[in-house]
């Protein structure tokens, strides 16, 4: 029984390590690579605080423990 409890505790601890929040610049770079792979020519990605988000539809990522958001704007319009 102790062995099962130890396995469950270790499993819970390992999943929290995988869910560690990413720094904003690292996440922004990953999102930018995906956008460029879609051949989007003119766009803007910006890291802003939650209070500065005016349109939730523009949010493409959350970083720094949910305190900041990455917003996307297509400039081809």
Beta strands, then each sheet from edge to edge (+ up, - down):
strand 1: 43-49
strand 2: 59-63
strand 3: 68-74
sheet 1: 1+ 3- 2+
end
